[in-house]
């Protein structure tokens, strides 16, 4: 891993820890970052599509609060 990539990983990990994510939000984020769609994530986590939508909205709110 290059130094630049290591630095980006540290920044990402720090941001995620500051967001105080619930387990469901973290699961949703990990799936989304892996390239899964809303429907794929809902099937994979065995939850309703609307649960994934709400998790994504919560993630966006927490990201905005954390970065401002």
MIGU-998803 format. One line per 10 residues: number of its first residue (from 1); their letters; for each residue z, x, y of N, C-alpha, C, O, CB. Coordinates in steps of 0.1 Angstrom, whole numbers, always signed. Glycine has a CB too. Layout:
NUM = a = Z:X:Y:Z:X:Y:Z:X:Y:Z:X:Y:Z:X:Y  ...
***
This chain:
1 = xxxxxxxxxx = +0:+9:-12:+0:+0:+0:+0:+9:+12:+8:+19:+13:+12:-10:+0  -9:+6:+22:-10:+14:+34:+2:+11:+43:+9:+1:+42:-23:+11:+41  +5:+20:+52:+15:+18:+62:+14:+6:+70:+23:-2:+72:+16:+30:+71  +1:+3:+74:-2:-9:+82:+1:-22:+75:+7:-31:+80:-17:-9:+87  -2:-22:+62:+0:-34:+54:+15:-35:+51:+20:-46:+51:-7:-33:+40  +22:-24:+49:+37:-25:+47:+44:-31:+59:+53:-39:+58:+42:-11:+44  +39:-27:+71:+45:-32:+84:+42:-47:+85:+51:-54:+89:+38:-24:+96  +30:-51:+82:+27:-65:+82:+35:-74:+73:+40:-85:+76:+12:-68:+79  +38:-68:+61:+46:-75:+51:+60:-76:+56:+67:-87:+54:+46:-67:+37  +66:-66:+62:+79:-66:+68:+80:-77:+79:+90:-84:+79:+83:-52:+73
11 = xxxxxxxxxx = +70:-77:+88:+70:-87:+98:+69:-101:+93:+77:-110:+97:+58:-85:+108  +61:-103:+83:+60:-116:+76:+73:-120:+70:+78:-132:+72:+49:-116:+66  +79:-111:+62:+92:-114:+56:+103:-118:+66:+111:-127:+63:+96:-103:+47  +103:-110:+77:+113:-113:+87:+111:-127:+93:+121:-134:+95:+112:-102:+98  +99:-130:+96:+95:-143:+102:+100:-154:+92:+106:-164:+97:+80:-144:+105  +96:-153:+80:+100:-163:+70:+115:-165:+69:+120:-176:+68:+94:-160:+56  +122:-154:+69:+137:-155:+68:+143:-162:+80:+153:-169:+79:+143:-141:+66  +137:-160:+92:+142:-166:+104:+139:-181:+104:+146:-188:+111:+135:-159:+116  +129:-185:+97:+125:-200:+97:+135:-208:+89:+134:-220:+90:+111:-201:+92  +144:-202:+81:+153:-210:+72:+147:-221:+65:+150:-232:+66:+164:-215:+81
21 = xxxxxxxxxx = +137:-217:+56:+129:-227:+49:+137:-233:+37:+145:-225:+30:+116:-221:+44  +135:-245:+34:+141:-251:+22:+132:-247:+10:+121:-242:+13:+141:-267:+23  +137:-248:-2:+129:-244:-13:+116:-251:-14:+106:-244:-18:+137:-246:-26  +115:-264:-12:+102:-271:-12:+92:-266:-2:+80:-265:-5:+105:-286:-11  +97:-263:+10:+88:-257:+20:+83:-243:+16:+71:-240:+18:+96:-256:+34  +92:-235:+11:+88:-222:+6:+78:-223:-5:+68:-215:-6:+100:-214:+2  +80:-232:-15:+70:-234:-26:+57:-238:-20:+46:-233:-24:+76:-245:-35  +57:-248:-11:+45:-253:-4:+37:-241:+3:+25:-240:+1:+48:-264:+5  +45:-233:+10:+39:-222:+17:+33:-212:+8:+22:-207:+10:+49:-215:+26  +40:-209:-3:+34:-199:-13:+22:-204:-19:+12:-196:-21:+45:-196:-24
31 = xxxxxxxxxx = +21:-217:-22:+9:-223:-28:-2:-223:-18:-14:-219:-21:+12:-237:-33  +1:-226:-5:-9:-227:+5:-15:-213:+7:-27:-211:+9:-4:-232:+18  -6:-203:+8:-11:-189:+10:-19:-184:-2:-27:-174:+0:+2:-180:+12  -17:-190:-13:-25:-186:-25:-39:-193:-25:-47:-191:-34:-18:-190:-38  -41:-201:-15:-54:-208:-14:-55:-221:-20:-67:-227:-21:-64:-199:-20  -44:-227:-23:-45:-241:-30:-46:-251:-19:-42:-250:-8:-32:-243:-38  -53:-262:-23:-54:-274:-14:-42:-283:-15:-33:-281:-23:-67:-282:-17  -41:-293:-6:-30:-303:-6:-29:-309:-20:-18:-310:-26:-32:-314:+4  -40:-313:-25:-40:-320:-39:-36:-310:-50:-29:-314:-59:-54:-326:-42  -41:-298:-49:-37:-288:-59:-22:-285:-59:-16:-285:-69:-45:-275:-57
41 = xxxxxxxxxx = -17:-284:-47:-3:-281:-45:+6:-293:-50:+16:-291:-57:+1:-279:-30  +2:-305:-47:+9:-317:-52:+9:-318:-67:+19:-321:-73:+2:-330:-46  -2:-315:-73:-3:-315:-88:+6:-304:-94:+13:-306:-103:-18:-313:-92  +5:-292:-88:+12:-280:-93:+27:-282:-92:+34:-279:-101:+7:-268:-85  +32:-288:-80:+46:-289:-78:+51:-303:-84:+63:-306:-83:+49:-288:-64  +42:-311:-89:+45:-324:-94:+52:-333:-84:+63:-339:-87:+53:-323:-107  +46:-334:-72:+52:-342:-61:+40:-350:-55:+29:-348:-58:+59:-333:-50  +44:-360:-47:+34:-368:-40:+27:-360:-30:+32:-351:-24:+41:-381:-34  +14:-364:-27:+6:-358:-17:+13:-358:-3:+12:-349:+4:-8:-365:-16  +20:-370:+0:+26:-371:+13:+38:-361:+14:+41:-357:+25:+31:-385:+15
51 = xxxxxxxxxx = +44:-357:+3:+55:-347:+3:+49:-334:+8:+56:-327:+16:+62:-346:-10  +38:-330:+3:+31:-318:+8:+28:-319:+22:+30:-309:+30:+19:-315:-1  +23:-330:+27:+19:-332:+41:+32:-330:+49:+31:-322:+59:+13:-346:+43  +43:-336:+46:+55:-335:+54:+60:-321:+53:+65:-316:+63:+66:-345:+48  +59:-314:+42:+64:-300:+41:+55:-291:+51:+61:-283:+58:+62:-295:+27  +42:-293:+51:+34:-286:+60:+37:-288:+75:+37:-279:+83:+19:-289:+57  +40:-301:+78:+43:-304:+92:+57:-297:+96:+58:-292:+107:+44:-319:+94  +66:-297:+86:+79:-291:+89:+77:-276:+90:+83:-270:+99:+89:-294:+77  +69:-270:+82:+66:-256:+83:+60:-252:+97:+64:-242:+103:+56:-251:+72  +51:-261:+101:+45:-258:+115:+55:-259:+126:+55:-251:+135:+33:-268:+117
61 = xxxxxxxx = +64:-269:+125:+74:-271:+135:+83:-259:+135:+86:-253:+146:+82:-284:+133  +88:-255:+124:+97:-243:+123:+90:-230:+127:+97:-222:+133:+102:-242:+108  +77:-229:+124:+70:-217:+129:+69:-217:+144:+72:-206:+150:+56:-217:+123  +66:-228:+150:+65:-229:+165:+79:-226:+171:+80:-218:+181:+60:-243:+169  +89:-232:+166:+103:-229:+171:+107:-215:+170:+112:-209:+179:+113:-238:+164  +104:-209:+159:+108:-195:+156:+100:-185:+164:+105:-175:+168:+105:-192:+141  +87:-188:+167:+79:-178:+174:+79:-180:+189:+73:-171:+197:+65:-179:+169  +85:-190:+194:+85:-192:+209:+98:-188:+215:+100:-189:+227:+83:-207:+212
***
